[in-house]
Amino acid sequence: MANRFPSEMDVAIIGGGPAGAATAIALQQQGDKRVAILEKSRQNHFRIGETVPPNIRSPLTQLGILKILESGKHLPSLGNRSAWGSSELGFQDFFFSLQGNGWHLNRTQFDASLAEAAAERGAILQRGMGVVGWDRLADGKWSLVRMDPDGSQFQLKTSFVVDATGRRSVFATKQGANQVRMDNLLGIAAVFEFEEGAAKDCYTLVEATELGWWYGAPLPNGRAIVTLMSDGQEWRQHQFSRWENWMANLAKTRYVRELVAGATQSSELLIQPAFSQYLDQMAGDGWLAVGDAACTFDPLSSAGIYKALRSGILAAEAIAGYFHSDAQALAKYESQTRRQFELYLEDRRQYYSLEKRWPDSEFWQRRRFNISLPPSKRLRFERSHHCASVLRRLKMYLPLRDLQMLCELCVGGKQASDVVAQYRARTESRVSAYRAIEALQYLLEQQIIR
C-alpha cells in the first residue's frame, strides 16, 4: 500500500484525530484539493471517552457528517450534574436544549469514523505511518519523510502542511513555535465495568474536592470512567499514580464514588496531560497548527471535540485563502484562534472563581487568580547572565519574548501599572491587562524582577 501512495499532494495533514479529519473534510467540500491524512496509529486503540454537549451537532452538520453520532456505538448524554462551589448538586438538563441531548462518545469509534468520512469524500487516509522528518524545497514546497511500521521510508511532496498532532505540536514546534502553559493540570483516570451491563444514569458528573476535581461519566458497553483532575504538584506529593492513594481520594467524594459503586476496575490508572496551553505561533508560510496542536482547553470546558471540529473548518478556510494568494488568510486564522483562547481563559477564570471552599488548598489558590500586585508597586529588573538563563527556561503564562519585554520595561524601575500599559501598547492589546499582571506576578515569584 505504501508504495502506491501518491508522491505529491496539495495538503498533507499530520494526524488523523478530530481536528485533522475535520480539516480534510472541509477541504474536500471545496472540491479542488488533493488531501492526505497521515495518522501514526491504526486508530483502534482505547482512548478516554469524552462527553460532548448538544452544540456538537452544529459543526458536524456543517461538515455533513451528523450521521456518525447515530451509529449506535455512542450513549446519549442527558445533561450535567455538578457539586461546584457548594456541596449540593446542581443540574443542567439537556431536555430543554433546542439541539437535543449530548453524547458520551466511544472515542475510538468516533475518531475512526471521522477519518473514514474524510476518506469517503476523497482524502487519502494512511494509518500506521508516521512522519519522521521534513525539508523545505527550493520551490517552496515541503518534502515529508513517512515511515511505515517495518521501518521503510517514503517521500511525500506537498504544498501545505497541517499540524494536527495534538498537544505535542510536533511539526509547529520544529518550525520555531513555542508552547506556553497556563497551568499544570493532569488527569488520572480509571475505567470501571458494571456487571449488569449499564451505568446508573446518563449524566456527566463533576465534583470539586480539596485537591482538585473529579469527573465521572458513563461509557458505551456497560462501563464508566472516573478521572481526578489535579496539578502535577499534588500528583507527586500525594502519589496519585498509586492505585490505593487514588482510591482513597475517590472514597472521600460524596457523589462520584456512588457513580461506580458496585463496579469493577477494568483498566490501570491512565495519566494524561490536561493543562491549558497555546502556541506563540500557530501558522507560518505553508503550514498551520489545528485543534489541540494550536491550543488546548481545560477539560472542565467540555469543549475539546467541538473546538477541534470548528478549528478544522476555520483552518480549511484559511488554507483555501492561502492557495488563492490571500496574504492575510493565515494571519486571520491565527487571530481567530488566539481570540478564542483568550475568551476561553476569561470563562475559565470566572468558573474556577465560583469555588471558594478550601481556602488553604494550593490547588485552588492557583486558580483563584488573585491580583496581589498593587498598581503603584515599583518593579525593577537588572540584566545579568543568570536572569537571562532563568528566563529562557520559563514557559508559563506568556511567550518568552513577551516575558523578556516585561522585564525590559522594568529596567530602571517603573510602577506596575505603567509596565502593564506600555506592554499592552507595544503588543496592541492582544491579551488582557489581567494576563500581563499574571505574568508579572510569575516573574516576581521566579525572582527575575524585584
Secondary structure, 3 states (H helix, E strand, C coil): CHHHCCCEEEEEEECCCHHHHHHHHHHHHHCCCCEEEEECCCCCCCCCCCEECHHHHHHHHHHCCHHHHHCCCCEEECEEEEECCCCCCEEEEHHHCCCCCEEECCHHHHHHHHHHHHHHCCCEEEECCEEEEEEECCCCCEEEEEECCCCCEEEEEEEEEEECCHHHCHHHHHCCCCEEECCCEEEEEEEEECCCCCCCCCEEEEEEECCEEEEEEEECCCEEEEEEEEEHHHHHHHCCCCHHHHHHHHHCCCCHHHHCCCCEECCCCEEEECCCEEECCCEECCEEECHHHCEECCHHHCCHHHHHHHHHHHHHHHHHHHHCCCCCHHHHHHHHHHHHHHHHHHHHHHHHHCCCCCCCCHHHHCCCCCCCCCCCCEECECCCHHHHHHHHCCCECCCHHHHHHHHHHCECCEEHHHHHHHHHHHCCCCCCHHHHHHHHHHHHHCCCCC
